């Protein structure tokens, strides 16, 4: 009930309501951001992304119906955008979630799809499995992976491209 009142006040551009909401949800937003970007960004990047989420709320409060799911989806999108700028690639298991309402069923579907991707990655042969795991799930750079596995950076990039194509075919069949 308090969230509804705060959201209404934010729609009327009450800065104190935004501050109260930020006090309540900053930790939640930061956890979503940190879980999305992993260890690849600094604490300052996480805080900046969280600030971007609350600014987006300020700008789009009229379109928000369910606050917490909206904050979670927006935090994830903003974090992915930040990652995209750094890596120029999205993590394999994620897709942008629109800033509109997210139903619980949609979250279960996303979780199912992410688990399917992880399962298929674990089925890859040894060097490819290691490369995909490090790049997509551990957010390691191509240079770091190349050094760890003893391959050139271009070989790592080529394996990522071929592996994505292979996974796309397999996942398209299994997920429809």
N, C-alpha and C positions, 0 to 999 in steps of 0.2 A: 504494500500500500504506500509506503514511504517513497519507493521508487517512482510510482505513478505521479505522486505529488511533486517530486523533484524534477521529473521529466517535464511536467506541465510548466513548472517555473522556468526551466531551461528554455522551453519554447517561447516564453515571454522574456527571454534574455536576462535571467537573474544569475549574476555571477556567483552569488553566495550559494545558490542551489547547485551550480556546477562544481564549486569547491567541495560541498558536502558529498556529492556523488563521486568526485575524484577520491576523496578520503575513503569512501566505502569500497571502490572498485579498482583502485590503482594496483593493489597487490595482484588481484585476479588478472588484470590486463597484462601486467608484467610477466606473470607466469605463462600466459598464452604466448606472448611474444618470445620469451626465452625458450619455450618448448618448440616453437616454430623455427627459430634461427639457430638454436643450439649454442655451441661454443664459438661459433664463427664471428660473433660480434662482441663489442665491448659493452660494459654496463651502461655507458653513456648512450650507446646506440639503442639499447633496450628502453632507456628512459625517454629518449627522443621519440621513439616509435610510439610509446605509451602516450606521450603528449599529443602526437599526431592523431591518435584514436580519439582523445577527448576533444580535440579541436574539430574533428569530423562530426562528433556528436553535437557540438555547439552549432555547427553549420547545417546539420541535417536532422535536428531534433523533431521537426514536423513529420518526418517519414518513419520515425522509430516507433514500433508498437511494443515489441518485447525487448526490454532493455538489455538484460544479461546476454541472451543469444546474439543480439546485435553487436554488443561490445566484444564478445569473443570472436565473432566472424570478422569484424573490422580489425581487431588486433592481429588476427592471423593474416588477413590481406595486407595490412600495412607492413608486417614483418616479411612477408613474401616479396613485396615490392622492394624492400630494403635489401633483401638477399639477391633479388634480380639485378639490382644495381651493382652489387659486389661480384657476384658469380656469373652474371649474365645467363643464368640457368635457373629454372624452378626446381626445387627438390622433387624427385620422382613421385613420391607418394602423395603429393598434394596438388590441389587445384584451387584456384581462387573461388571463394564463396562469396556470393553477392551480398551486398550490405542490407538486403531486405530481410524479412523474417526467416528464421531457420527453424524448422520443425524438428522435433526429436527423431522422427523417422528418417529425415534427411541426414542427421548426424550418424545414425546407425548405418545407413547406406555408405556414407563416407568412410566410416570405420571398417566396414566390411571390405570395401574396395582397397583401402590401405593395407589391410591384412593380406588380401589376395596378391597385391604387388610384392609385399615382403616375402610371401611364400614362394612366389615365382623367382625372385632374386636369389633366394636361398637354394633354388634348384640349378642355378647357373654353375658352370664348371669353375674350378678353383680360381684362376687369376681374375676372371670376370666377376665372380661373386665378391671377391675381396675388393675389387675396384669399385663396384656399385655400392657396396656397403659403406666403404669409406667416403665416397663422394656424396651419396644421397642421404645416408642415414647419420653419418658422423660429420658431415659438412666440411670434409677435408678438401684442400685445393688440389688441382691436377698436379702441380709441382711436388707437393708433399707425397701424394700417392705414387708418382713416378719414382721418387727417391726411395720410398719404402719397398716397392715391388721390383725395383731394378729395371725399369723400362723408360723409354723416352716419353716426354709429355705428349708428343703427337700420337704415339702408340696408345697411350691412355685415352686420349680424346677419341681416337678411332674405335677403340673397344667400347667406349660409352655410346657412341653413335650406333654401332652395330647392335649392341645390347638393347638399346631403347627400341630399335626396330623389331628385334626378336620378341621383346616383352610386349610390344604393342600388338603383334599378331596373336600371341598366346592369350593375352588378357582380353582382347576383343572377342575371341572365341569363348573364353570362360565366363566373362561378365556380360556378354551380349552387347 
